[in-house]
Amino acid sequence: MRVLVVGASGFLGGEVCRRASDAGWSVVGTCHSGDITAPGVEARRLDVTDRAAVRALVADVRPDAVVSTPYRYDDWTVTADGAAHVAVAAAKVGARLVHVSSDALHGGRPSPYADDEPPSPVNAYGAAKAAAETAVRVVDPGAALVRTSLILGEGSKQIQLCREALAGRGALFTDMIRCPVDVTDLADAVLELADSTYAGLLNVAGADAVSRAELGLLVAERFDLDAAGLKTTTSAAAGVPGPGDVRLDSTRAAGLLGTRLRGVREFLAR
């Protein structure tokens, strides 16, 4: 299997490269300005906002599958237009496409979101992710679209945010609830989908729903950090716009995939 990972210098993209390489796949990874650290990966520079460059690279690599992970929180052209460019290029060479989306496209509510629920974004990033999904589904109805949540693991941004709050540099929200997933579980699930014929939306997130404040306590326990000074607040009090309670129901993925999607309480346990 020859796989092209678009966004390979990112946290998830890098792990997908490592897992694919370890499995004996031929791996090509793209990056814009960062570095690809996974061993055994052929690195290529790519600006996903350059439609012609995306098409040329995919035509040159001729992958069996494309895993599309690039995003930039405050840049519509990368998150939405870039995803469309990758989808068009993958379809042109007949490559299997797995597009990584996000729970950020939901508006938040007390009950879990099923796989096929329409987006209800409440901020610009969520709208960009929703637009990306729309483009991918129009271009390639056979693509797999993975909706995931907070991605955790050594070196992850989410763990670092918890560490900073535990050290008194910031606060964690009690009203932002997510279903964190371990980066290795997510990468394995993505590669399973790349080697499958599953088409459409699929929630791929961890089994536990926790607030960011609860996540901070789990990180403290995992890394033996003092939680006494942890400050908490609400997103409303902090004036931070965005979805509050977003729980993804990953029952379909649990039945479909061989990869077990562990809950955060399990994979952060000491």
C-alpha positions in Angstrom: 0.0 0.0 0.0 1.3 3.4 -1.0 -0.1 6.2 1.1 0.2 10.0 0.9 -0.3 11.8 4.2 -1.1 15.5 3.7 -0.1 17.4 6.8 2.6 14.9 7.9 4.4 17.5 10.1 1.3 17.8 12.3 0.6 15.8 15.5 -1.8 13.3 14.0 -0.2 13.3 10.5 3.1 12.4 12.0 1.7 9.5 13.9 -0.2 8.2 10.8 3.2 8.2 9.0 4.9 6.3 11.8 2.2 3.7 12.1 2.0 3.2 8.3 5.7 2.9 8.0 5.9 0.4 10.9 3.2 -1.6 9.1 5.4 -1.8 5.9 3.5 0.7 3.8 5.2 3.0 1.4 4.7 6.5 2.9 5.0 9.9 1.4 4.3 12.8 3.7 3.8 16.5 3.0 4.5 19.6 5.1 4.3 23.3 4.5 6.9 24.8 6.9 7.5 22.2 9.6 9.6 19.0 9.5 8.5 15.4 9.1 10.2 13.4 11.9 8.7 9.9 11.2 11.4 7.5 9.9 11.1 5.9 6.5 8.9 8.7 5.1 9.5 10.4 1.8 9.0 14.1 2.6 7.6 16.6 0.2 6.9 20.3 0.6 3.3 21.4 -0.3 1.1 24.4 0.1 -2.4 23.0 0.1 -3.9 26.4 -0.9 -2.1 26.0 -4.3 -4.5 23.9 -6.3 -2.2 23.3 -9.1 0.7 22.3 -6.8 -1.6 19.8 -5.0 -2.7 18.2 -8.3 0.9 18.0 -9.5 2.2 16.3 -6.4 -0.6 13.8 -6.1 -0.2 12.9 -9.8 3.5 12.4 -9.3 3.2 10.3 -6.1 0.3 8.2 -7.5 -0.8 6.9 -4.1 -3.3 4.1 -3.4 -4.7 6.1 -0.5 -4.6 9.7 0.7 -5.0 10.7 4.3 -5.9 14.4 4.5 -5.1 16.1 7.9 -4.1 19.7 7.2 -5.8 22.6 9.0 -5.0 26.0 10.4 -7.3 27.3 13.1 -7.6 30.8 11.8 -7.2 30.2 8.0 -10.2 29.3 5.9 -8.1 28.7 2.8 -6.0 26.0 4.5 -8.8 24.3 6.3 -11.6 24.5 3.7 -10.1 25.2 0.3 -7.1 23.0 1.0 -9.3 20.0 1.8 -11.2 20.6 -1.4 -7.9 20.7 -3.4 -6.7 17.4 -1.9 -10.1 15.7 -2.6 -10.1 16.8 -6.2 -6.5 15.6 -6.7 -7.1 12.3 -5.0 -10.2 11.6 -7.1 -8.3 12.5 -10.3 -5.8 9.6 -9.7 -8.4 7.2 -8.3 -6.9 7.2 -4.8 -8.9 6.2 -1.7 -9.4 9.3 0.5 -9.7 9.6 4.3 -10.5 13.1 5.3 -10.0 14.0 9.0 -12.7 16.4 10.3 -13.5 17.6 13.8 -16.2 17.8 16.5 -15.7 21.6 16.2 -18.3 21.8 13.5 -21.1 21.0 16.1 -22.7 23.7 18.1 -22.9 21.8 21.4 -25.8 20.2 23.4 -26.3 17.8 26.3 -27.0 14.7 24.1 -24.3 13.0 22.0 -23.9 13.6 18.3 -24.5 10.7 15.9 -22.2 10.1 12.9 -24.4 11.6 10.3 -25.7 14.7 12.0 -25.4 17.9 10.0 -23.0 20.5 11.1 -24.1 23.4 13.3 -21.0 25.6 13.7 -20.8 28.5 16.0 -17.4 29.9 15.1 -15.3 30.4 12.0 -13.1 27.3 12.5 -16.2 25.1 12.8 -17.6 26.7 9.7 -14.4 26.0 7.8 -14.4 22.3 8.9 -18.1 22.0 7.8 -17.2 23.6 4.4 -14.3 21.1 4.0 -16.7 18.2 4.6 -19.2 19.5 2.1 -16.5 19.8 -0.6 -15.1 16.4 0.1 -18.5 14.7 0.0 -19.4 16.4 -3.3 -16.0 15.6 -5.0 -15.7 12.0 -3.7 -18.9 10.3 -2.3 -16.8 7.2 -1.6 -14.4 9.0 0.8 -14.3 8.3 4.5 -14.8 11.4 6.7 -13.5 11.0 10.2 -15.0 13.3 12.9 -12.7 13.3 15.9 -12.2 15.1 19.2 -9.3 16.3 21.3 -6.2 14.3 20.2 -3.9 13.4 23.1 -0.5 11.9 23.5 3.1 12.8 24.4 3.9 16.2 23.0 0.2 17.0 22.2 -1.0 20.6 22.4 -3.9 19.5 24.7 -1.5 17.9 27.3 0.6 21.0 27.2 -2.4 23.3 27.9 -3.3 21.1 30.9 0.3 21.3 32.2 0.4 25.1 31.9 -2.9 25.4 33.8 -1.6 23.1 36.5 1.4 25.3 36.8 -0.8 28.3 37.3 -0.5 29.7 33.8 -4.1 29.8 32.8 -7.4 28.1 33.6 -9.4 25.1 32.3 -13.0 25.3 31.4 -15.6 23.3 33.3 -18.3 23.7 30.6 -16.3 22.5 27.5 -16.9 18.7 27.3 -15.2 16.5 24.7 -14.3 12.8 24.0 -10.5 12.8 23.9 -8.8 10.2 21.8 -5.3 8.8 22.0 -3.3 9.7 18.9 -2.1 6.1 18.3 -5.7 4.8 18.4 -6.8 7.5 16.0 -3.9 6.9 13.6 -4.6 3.2 13.6 -8.3 3.8 12.9 -7.5 6.2 10.0 -5.2 3.6 8.5 -7.9 0.9 8.8 -10.2 3.2 7.0 -7.6 3.9 4.3 -7.5 0.1 3.6 -11.3 -0.2 3.6 -14.3 0.8 1.4 -16.2 2.6 4.1 -17.9 5.7 2.7 -19.3 8.7 4.5 -19.1 10.2 8.0 -17.8 8.3 11.0 -17.3 9.5 14.6 -13.9 8.3 15.8 -13.3 9.5 19.4 -12.6 8.2 22.8 -15.2 6.4 25.0 -15.1 9.0 27.9 -16.7 12.4 27.9 -14.8 14.8 30.1 -14.6 18.5 30.6 -11.3 20.3 30.0 -11.0 20.8 33.8 -11.5 17.0 34.4 -8.9 16.4 31.8 -6.5 18.6 33.7 -7.0 16.4 36.8 -6.4 13.3 34.8 -3.2 14.7 33.4 -2.0 15.7 36.9 -2.6 12.2 38.1 -0.9 10.6 35.1 2.3 12.7 35.3 2.3 13.1 39.1 1.7 16.8 39.1 0.2 18.9 41.9 -3.4 19.7 41.1 -4.0 22.0 44.1 -3.4 25.2 42.2 -5.5 24.3 39.2 -7.8 27.2 38.3 -11.1 26.6 36.5 -13.7 28.8 34.9 -16.3 28.7 32.2 -15.9 29.6 28.6 -18.7 32.1 29.0 -17.0 33.8 31.9 -13.7 33.9 29.9 -15.4 35.3 26.8 -14.3 32.4 24.7 -16.7 31.7 21.8 -17.1 28.1 20.7 -19.2 24.9 21.3 -19.6 23.8 24.8 -20.8 20.2 25.4 -19.8 18.2 22.3 -19.9 14.4 22.8 -19.4 12.2 19.8 -21.2 8.8 19.8 -18.6 6.5 18.3 -20.6 3.3 18.6 -20.6 2.7 14.8 -16.8 3.0 14.7 -16.4 0.6 17.7 -18.4 -2.0 15.8 -16.7 -1.4 12.4 -13.1 -1.1 13.3 -10.6 -3.6 14.8 -8.9 -0.7 16.6 -10.3 -0.2 20.1 -11.0 3.4 20.9 -10.0 3.7 24.5 -11.4 6.3 26.9 -9.2 9.0 28.3 -9.4 7.5 31.8 -7.9 4.3 30.5 -5.1 5.6 28.2 -4.0 8.2 30.8 -4.0 5.8 33.6 -0.6 5.3 35.3 
